[in-house]
Amino acid sequence: MPTGFDAEKVRADFPVLQQFVNGKPLVYLDNGATSQKPQAVIDEIVRYYTTENANVHRGVHTLSQQATDDYEGARAKLRRLLNAADDQEIIYTRGTTEGINLVAHSYGRPNIGPGDEIIISNMEHHSNIVPWQMLCEEKGAVLRVIPIDDTGELLMDEYEAMLNPRTKLVSITHVSNALGTIQPVEQIIEMAHAHGAPVLLDGAQAVPHLPVDVRQLDCDFYVFSGHKLFGPTGTGVLYGKAELLDAMPPMYGGGEMIKSVTFEKTIYNDLPYKFEAGTPNIAGAIGLGAAVDYVQSVGYQAFGPYEDELLEYGTKALSSIGGLRIIGTSPRKTGILSFVIDNIHPHDIGTILDAEGIAVRTGHHCAQPVMQRFQIPATARASLAMYNTKADIDALVRGIDRVIEVFS
Amino acid sequence: MPGLSDLYQEILLEHNSKPRNFRRVENPSRTAEGYNPLCGDQITVYLKMSGDIIDDVAFQGVGCAISRASASMMTQSIKGKKLSEANQIFDAFHLMVTDPISEPDYDTLGDLETLSGINEYPTRIKCAILAWHTLRSALNDQGKKVTTE
C-alpha cells in the first residue's frame, strides 16, 4: 500500500545526490556503508567552525561555553533518540567499532575469565567478532556462535541451548549488515537476562531505519555510528546502563577523564567524561546532533513504512531477474538487498553498475563468516535509505540487465 | 571514464567463461597462493619447471572475471618460456596495468594487451594483478631454491 511519503522532498535536502556520475544521474545504493549528509548537517558543521570553534569543558570564555553547550546539547538529543534515562549514559565514540572495543576492554576484561563464555552470532560484522576473539584469547574464555538458517535468521533453539551460567555476555547485531535481517532482540535480551548475562546490541544498521528505545528493550549496551545516520564520519555512540558504566574502568587515560591528578593517585571523572579522554570530535558531535534533528523531523513513523515498501518493491523486482539470487530472505528485514548472479562475480557487477552511475557495495561486507555460511565468495549489496525511490530500484534493475547482457 | 567495452572485451569474457590451464599440476615444482583480503579473491598457481623452462603452469581459485581472465592469459603467455622471459613478461604486464602513460611493450605482451583498459579502473587493478604477483612469488622462491643449492 503506498505510504504517501515524499522521498523526493527528502532527496532535495542532500546535495551530493544532485549530481551525475559517469554521465548518469547518481543512484546511491550504498547506504549500508555510509549514508549521505543533508544540507542541515553540513551547515551546522560550517556554522560551528565559522562562529564558535573552541575547546569544551575548560574555558571560561564565551566561545568555549557556547561550544560546550552545543556539544552537550547534542548528547541530550542522542539520549532522547535512544530514550536513555540520563545524558551520562551516552558516551561519544568514533563509531560502532570503538564502542564495541570499549565494552570489550572496560566491561569484558574485568568481568570475563577463563572458561567463561561470550555469545555472538554467525551474521556479525567483523567489528563484533574480532574484539571478542581478542578478549577470549587473552582471558582463556570461549566464543560461542549462534548459527543461522538459509533465510538468514538466528536459530533461537540453538541460542537457548547455548545459554548457561558461564555465559558472561551476549553481543548481537540488531540488523545484519550483509543480510538485512532484523533480529528478535527483545527475545534475545530476555533470554540472556534470564541467565544473568548482559547484552550488547550493534545498532549500526538499525538506527538509520528503526526507532530504538533502549529502556523498552532493556539492553545493557547499545552502539551505533553517526555516519550511517546521515551524520559525520568519526562519530558514534555507546549507550550503557549507568550502573554498568559506573563500575567500568576507563579505556583511555588523559585530559578530561580525570577529577584530579597527582603522581600518587588519579581520581577519574564522572560519567560520561570518564570515557572521553582528550579533546573530542566536537564538530562531529554537534553535526551528529543536527543529523538526529533531521531524522526526527522526517520521522521514523513516516519513512519506516516507506522504506519497507521500497524494500518489498526491490525484492520483487530483483527476484524476477533470471539467474539472480537474493541472499537474506527473512520476512523481517530492513534496508538491505544482497544478491548474487549465476556465473558473474559481484565485483564485475559493481564495476558495470558504476558505469551506469549506480553505487552498490560488492565484496564480503566485513562479514566473511556470513559468506562462508552461504558458501559464496561475495555478494553485491544494494542498501537503502529514506531518500531512495522506486526510480532508483528501476535503474538498478536496468543496470543488472546490462551486466547480464555484457556477460552473455 | 572509457567505455565498459574497453574493459570487458570479448577475449576477456571468453577467458573468464573458459579459463585455460584451470586445473592442478601433478607434482608441481613450485606452488604459491595469492589472496586479496579486500575482496576475498583467492588463487593458487602451480609451476612445473624443467631447468629454467616453465614446462607447465596452471591455476585454481575464486575470483572475478578480470582476475580469472588475467590468470588464464598469464598461463598461456608464460608456458614453455624461460624464467627470465617470464620475468620480462611480468614487468611488461605490471607496467601496462599500473602506468597509463607508458607505451605497452606489445611484442612482449601479445594478447595480454587486451587487459590494458584496466588502468582506467584503479579499483580493479588488484584483480588483474593478483595472479601475476602469485606467479612472481612462485618464481622467486624457485630462484631462492636454485641459489641455496
Interface residues (C-beta under 8 A of the other chain):
Chain A: N22 N343 I344 H345 P346 H347 D348 T351 I352 A355 T362 G363 H364 Q368 M371 P377 A378 V406 F407
Chain B: M1 L4 L7 Y8 L13 S17 L38 C39 G40 D41 Q42 V62 G63 C64 A65 I66 R68 Y121 T123 R124 C127
